[in-house]
Amino acid sequence: MIRYLRYELKRSSGFLLLEIFLSLLSASFIGLMAKSDSLGVNDRQLAILILIIAQGIIILAISLIYFASRFKRDIFDKSSYITFTINISVGKVLMAKFLASLIVAFISIFTYIFWLLFSSFILSIKEITIAFTVGRISTFSFVLGLYYSMAYLLLVLGLSLSRVKIFKRYYNFVTIVLAIVLFSLIIWIFRNIYVLSPVCLNLRNFSLENLIHINGVDISMVYMGLDGKILGINVRTSLLSLLIITISFFINEYLIEERIDF
């Protein structure tokens, strides 16, 4: 599988360069906006943070669309690709494609964050420098990896379902829309699941703590104190994310092996 992963990454080199360029451009744009004070809002730090998150989501969304489109083209539209991978198991092909997508997305995001920090240091923009610490980057990278993995696997699962007959019909577009709706529903559940006996993993000593006794704010699986320090990661949502990722992967593998006629 390592050999095939290298092949997938080599195929992605052109797109990766494009993503890196977009990341550098986005980070430079935010740096110039922050330096020129042209945001025109009272809470400048919040505005910069929202802009950083929005640009990051755009970078990841482009990567997600590209790799999902390539998955569809390779698996369902190119007979030469099926011939090329005939001696490789479906699971290894899917895993290599998934890992290639994840690696490219993270290289793009880390380039984006690095250039943000570099430009904020050069331009002396404290709002950006304060927002990024080693602990925050590490924690949110883990959470971001879970969300991106779920989004990718649910999207390609929708693509695979579009090639499976359901009640004697193909639902080419409906299954993809349902995959997007399902992902949105999962995100909504994650935002509310901490109400049910919330437990988080304390990142300092790796102990489990009940969040009822913690004075903090829940931000997408991560709990932050009122002083801005990260308190821990929601255990329930993390485990549920890993379960969804695993189930999505194996269902997709089953569909391609057993239910789809090429």
Contacts in CASP RR format, 6 or more apart in sequence:
PFRMAT RR
TARGET T0000
AUTHOR 0000-0000-0000
METHOD contacts of the structure
MODEL  1
MIRYLRYELKRSSGFLLLEIFLSLLSASFIGLMAKSDSLGVNDRQLAILI
LIIAQGIIILAISLIYFASRFKRDIFDKSSYITFTINISVGKVLMAKFLA
SLIVAFISIFTYIFWLLFSSFILSIKEITIAFTVGRISTFSFVLGLYYSM
AYLLLVLGLSLSRVKIFKRYYNFVTIVLAIVLFSLIIWIFRNIYVLSPVC
LNLRNFSLENLIHINGVDISMVYMGLDGKILGINVRTSLLSLLIITISFF
INEYLIEERIDF
1 88 0 8 1.000
1 92 0 8 1.000
1 95 0 8 1.000
1 96 0 8 1.000
4 85 0 8 1.000
4 88 0 8 1.000
4 92 0 8 1.000
4 93 0 8 1.000
4 96 0 8 1.000
5 96 0 8 1.000
5 99 0 8 1.000
5 100 0 8 1.000
7 96 0 8 1.000
8 96 0 8 1.000
8 97 0 8 1.000
8 99 0 8 1.000
8 100 0 8 1.000
9 100 0 8 1.000
9 103 0 8 1.000
9 104 0 8 1.000
11 100 0 8 1.000
12 100 0 8 1.000
12 104 0 8 1.000
15 63 0 8 1.000
15 66 0 8 1.000
15 104 0 8 1.000
16 104 0 8 1.000
16 107 0 8 1.000
16 108 0 8 1.000
19 59 0 8 1.000
19 62 0 8 1.000
19 63 0 8 1.000
19 104 0 8 1.000
19 107 0 8 1.000
19 108 0 8 1.000
19 111 0 8 1.000
20 107 0 8 1.000
20 108 0 8 1.000
20 111 0 8 1.000
22 59 0 8 1.000
22 62 0 8 1.000
22 108 0 8 1.000
23 59 0 8 1.000
23 108 0 8 1.000
23 109 0 8 1.000
23 111 0 8 1.000
23 112 0 8 1.000
23 115 0 8 1.000
24 111 0 8 1.000
24 112 0 8 1.000
24 115 0 8 1.000
26 55 0 8 1.000
26 56 0 8 1.000
26 58 0 8 1.000
26 59 0 8 1.000
26 112 0 8 1.000
27 55 0 8 1.000
27 112 0 8 1.000
27 113 0 8 1.000
27 115 0 8 1.000
27 116 0 8 1.000
27 119 0 8 1.000
28 115 0 8 1.000
28 119 0 8 1.000
29 55 0 8 1.000
30 48 0 8 1.000
30 51 0 8 1.000
30 52 0 8 1.000
30 55 0 8 1.000
30 116 0 8 1.000
30 119 0 8 1.000
30 128 0 8 1.000
31 116 0 8 1.000
31 119 0 8 1.000
31 120 0 8 1.000
31 123 0 8 1.000
31 125 0 8 1.000
31 128 0 8 1.000
33 39 0 8 1.000
33 48 0 8 1.000
33 51 0 8 1.000
34 44 0 8 1.000
34 48 0 8 1.000
34 120 0 8 1.000
34 123 0 8 1.000
34 125 0 8 1.000
34 127 0 8 1.000
34 128 0 8 1.000
35 123 0 8 1.000
35 125 0 8 1.000
37 44 0 8 1.000
39 47 0 8 1.000
39 48 0 8 1.000
39 51 0 8 1.000
40 47 0 8 1.000
41 47 0 8 1.000
44 127 0 8 1.000
45 127 0 8 1.000
45 130 0 8 1.000
45 131 0 8 1.000
48 125 0 8 1.000
48 127 0 8 1.000
48 128 0 8 1.000
48 131 0 8 1.000
49 127 0 8 1.000
49 131 0 8 1.000
52 116 0 8 1.000
52 128 0 8 1.000
52 131 0 8 1.000
55 112 0 8 1.000
56 109 0 8 1.000
56 112 0 8 1.000
59 105 0 8 1.000
59 108 0 8 1.000
59 109 0 8 1.000
59 112 0 8 1.000
60 105 0 8 1.000
60 108 0 8 1.000
60 109 0 8 1.000
60 144 0 8 1.000
60 148 0 8 1.000
63 101 0 8 1.000
63 104 0 8 1.000
63 105 0 8 1.000
63 108 0 8 1.000
64 101 0 8 1.000
64 105 0 8 1.000
64 148 0 8 1.000
64 151 0 8 1.000
64 152 0 8 1.000
64 155 0 8 1.000
67 97 0 8 1.000
67 100 0 8 1.000
67 101 0 8 1.000
67 104 0 8 1.000
67 152 0 8 1.000
68 152 0 8 1.000
68 155 0 8 1.000
68 156 0 8 1.000
68 159 0 8 1.000
70 97 0 8 1.000
71 97 0 8 1.000
71 156 0 8 1.000
71 159 0 8 1.000
72 156 0 8 1.000
72 159 0 8 1.000
74 81 0 8 1.000
74 97 0 8 1.000
75 81 0 8 1.000
75 82 0 8 1.000
75 160 0 8 1.000
75 256 0 8 1.000
76 159 0 8 1.000
76 163 0 8 1.000
76 260 0 8 1.000
76 262 0 8 1.000
79 262 0 8 1.000
82 262 0 8 1.000
85 93 0 8 1.000
90 253 0 8 1.000
90 256 0 8 1.000
90 257 0 8 1.000
91 253 0 8 1.000
94 156 0 8 1.000
94 249 0 8 1.000
94 252 0 8 1.000
94 253 0 8 1.000
94 256 0 8 1.000
95 249 0 8 1.000
98 149 0 8 1.000
98 152 0 8 1.000
98 153 0 8 1.000
98 249 0 8 1.000
101 152 0 8 1.000
102 145 0 8 1.000
102 148 0 8 1.000
102 149 0 8 1.000
102 152 0 8 1.000
105 148 0 8 1.000
106 141 0 8 1.000
106 145 0 8 1.000
109 141 0 8 1.000
109 144 0 8 1.000
113 132 0 8 1.000
113 137 0 8 1.000
116 128 0 8 1.000
116 132 0 8 1.000
117 128 0 8 1.000
117 129 0 8 1.000
117 132 0 8 1.000
119 125 0 8 1.000
119 128 0 8 1.000
120 126 0 8 1.000
120 127 0 8 1.000
120 128 0 8 1.000
120 129 0 8 1.000
121 129 0 8 1.000
135 203 0 8 1.000
135 230 0 8 1.000
136 230 0 8 1.000
139 203 0 8 1.000
139 222 0 8 1.000
139 230 0 8 1.000
139 232 0 8 1.000
139 233 0 8 1.000
140 222 0 8 1.000
142 233 0 8 1.000
143 220 0 8 1.000
143 221 0 8 1.000
143 222 0 8 1.000
143 233 0 8 1.000
146 221 0 8 1.000
146 238 0 8 1.000
146 241 0 8 1.000
146 242 0 8 1.000
146 245 0 8 1.000
147 187 0 8 1.000
147 220 0 8 1.000
147 241 0 8 1.000
149 241 0 8 1.000
149 245 0 8 1.000
150 183 0 8 1.000
150 186 0 8 1.000
150 241 0 8 1.000
150 244 0 8 1.000
150 245 0 8 1.000
150 248 0 8 1.000
151 183 0 8 1.000
153 245 0 8 1.000
153 248 0 8 1.000
153 249 0 8 1.000
153 252 0 8 1.000
154 179 0 8 1.000
154 180 0 8 1.000
154 182 0 8 1.000
154 183 0 8 1.000
154 244 0 8 1.000
154 248 0 8 1.000
155 176 0 8 1.000
155 179 0 8 1.000
155 180 0 8 1.000
155 183 0 8 1.000
156 252 0 8 1.000
157 179 0 8 1.000
157 248 0 8 1.000
157 251 0 8 1.000
157 252 0 8 1.000
157 255 0 8 1.000
158 175 0 8 1.000
158 176 0 8 1.000
158 178 0 8 1.000
158 179 0 8 1.000
159 175 0 8 1.000
159 176 0 8 1.000
160 252 0 8 1.000
160 255 0 8 1.000
160 256 0 8 1.000
160 260 0 8 1.000
161 171 0 8 1.000
161 175 0 8 1.000
161 179 0 8 1.000
161 255 0 8 1.000
162 170 0 8 1.000
162 171 0 8 1.000
162 172 0 8 1.000
162 173 0 8 1.000
162 174 0 8 1.000
162 175 0 8 1.000
162 176 0 8 1.000
163 170 0 8 1.000
163 255 0 8 1.000
163 260 0 8 1.000
164 170 0 8 1.000
164 255 0 8 1.000
164 259 0 8 1.000
164 260 0 8 1.000
186 244 0 8 1.000
190 220 0 8 1.000
190 221 0 8 1.000
190 234 0 8 1.000
190 237 0 8 1.000
190 240 0 8 1.000
190 241 0 8 1.000
191 218 0 8 1.000
191 220 0 8 1.000
193 234 0 8 1.000
193 236 0 8 1.000
193 237 0 8 1.000
193 240 0 8 1.000
194 211 0 8 1.000
194 218 0 8 1.000
194 234 0 8 1.000
194 236 0 8 1.000
194 237 0 8 1.000
196 236 0 8 1.000
197 210 0 8 1.000
198 210 0 8 1.000
198 211 0 8 1.000
198 212 0 8 1.000
198 234 0 8 1.000
198 236 0 8 1.000
199 208 0 8 1.000
199 209 0 8 1.000
199 210 0 8 1.000
199 211 0 8 1.000
199 234 0 8 1.000
199 235 0 8 1.000
199 236 0 8 1.000
200 208 0 8 1.000
200 209 0 8 1.000
200 211 0 8 1.000
200 214 0 8 1.000
200 223 0 8 1.000
200 231 0 8 1.000
200 232 0 8 1.000
200 233 0 8 1.000
200 234 0 8 1.000
200 235 0 8 1.000
201 207 0 8 1.000
201 208 0 8 1.000
201 209 0 8 1.000
201 232 0 8 1.000
201 233 0 8 1.000
201 235 0 8 1.000
201 238 0 8 1.000
202 208 0 8 1.000
202 209 0 8 1.000
202 231 0 8 1.000
202 232 0 8 1.000
203 230 0 8 1.000
203 231 0 8 1.000
203 232 0 8 1.000
203 233 0 8 1.000
208 235 0 8 1.000
209 231 0 8 1.000
209 232 0 8 1.000
211 218 0 8 1.000
211 223 0 8 1.000
214 223 0 8 1.000
214 225 0 8 1.000
214 231 0 8 1.000
215 225 0 8 1.000
215 226 0 8 1.000
216 223 0 8 1.000
216 224 0 8 1.000
216 225 0 8 1.000
216 226 0 8 1.000
216 231 0 8 1.000
217 223 0 8 1.000
217 224 0 8 1.000
217 225 0 8 1.000
217 226 0 8 1.000
218 234 0 8 1.000
221 233 0 8 1.000
221 234 0 8 1.000
221 237 0 8 1.000
221 238 0 8 1.000
221 241 0 8 1.000
222 230 0 8 1.000
222 232 0 8 1.000
222 233 0 8 1.000
222 234 0 8 1.000
223 230 0 8 1.000
223 231 0 8 1.000
223 232 0 8 1.000
223 233 0 8 1.000
223 234 0 8 1.000
224 230 0 8 1.000
224 231 0 8 1.000
225 231 0 8 1.000
END
